Protein backbone atom coordinates (compact mmCIF):
# COMPACT_ATOMS: atom_id res chain seq x y z
CA UNK A 1 0.00 0.00 0.00
CA UNK A 2 1.78 3.12 -1.19
CA UNK A 3 -0.77 5.78 -0.26
CA UNK A 4 -0.03 6.90 3.30
CA UNK A 5 -3.47 8.49 3.70
CA UNK A 6 -5.22 5.22 2.91
CA UNK A 7 -2.82 3.35 5.20
CA UNK A 8 -3.64 5.75 8.05
CA UNK A 9 -7.37 5.46 7.38
CA UNK A 10 -7.27 1.65 7.48
CA UNK A 11 -5.20 1.74 10.68
CA UNK A 12 -7.62 4.08 12.46
CA UNK A 13 -10.57 2.05 11.19
CA UNK A 14 -9.09 -1.14 12.66
CA UNK A 15 -8.62 0.49 16.06
CA UNK A 16 -12.14 1.90 16.06
CA UNK A 17 -13.59 -1.46 15.05
CA UNK A 18 -11.93 -3.14 18.02
CA UNK A 19 -13.24 -0.44 20.35
CA UNK A 20 -16.76 -0.71 18.90
CA UNK A 21 -16.98 -4.49 19.13
CA UNK A 22 -15.27 -4.49 22.52
CA UNK A 23 -17.82 -2.10 24.00
CA UNK A 24 -20.92 -3.43 22.19
CA UNK A 25 -20.87 -6.74 24.06
CA UNK A 26 -21.11 -5.25 27.56
CA UNK A 27 -24.18 -5.81 29.66
CA UNK A 28 -26.18 -2.83 30.98
CA UNK A 29 -25.17 -3.69 34.58
CA UNK A 30 -21.51 -3.09 33.74
CA UNK A 31 -22.20 0.45 32.63
CA UNK A 32 -21.11 2.27 29.53
CA UNK A 33 -17.57 2.85 28.42
CA UNK A 34 -14.59 0.76 27.47
CA UNK A 35 -12.10 -1.06 29.63
CA UNK A 36 -8.37 -0.61 29.57
CA UNK A 37 -7.94 -4.03 27.99
CA UNK A 38 -10.06 -3.02 25.00
CA UNK A 39 -7.96 0.11 24.53
CA UNK A 40 -4.76 -1.97 24.59
CA UNK A 41 -6.24 -4.42 22.06
CA UNK A 42 -7.27 -1.53 19.82
CA UNK A 43 -3.75 -0.11 19.91
CA UNK A 44 -2.25 -3.51 19.14
CA UNK A 45 -4.65 -3.99 16.24
CA UNK A 46 -3.84 -0.55 14.85
CA UNK A 47 -0.10 -1.16 15.15
CA UNK A 48 -0.51 -4.55 13.49
CA UNK A 49 -2.37 -3.05 10.55
CA UNK A 50 0.19 -0.24 10.26
CA UNK A 51 3.00 -2.84 10.17
CA UNK A 52 1.25 -5.17 7.72
CA UNK A 53 0.38 -2.40 5.25
CA UNK A 54 3.86 -0.88 5.05
CA UNK A 55 5.24 -0.43 1.55
CA UNK A 56 7.56 -3.15 0.36
CA UNK A 57 11.17 -2.41 -0.50
CA UNK A 58 11.43 -3.74 -4.03
CA UNK A 59 14.71 -2.49 -5.34
CA UNK A 60 15.76 -3.66 -8.77
CA UNK A 61 19.44 -4.48 -9.18
Secondary structure, 3 states (H helix, E strand, C coil): CCCHHHHHHHHHHHHHHHHHHHHHCCCHHHCCCCCHHHHHHHHHHHHHHHHHCCCCCCCCC
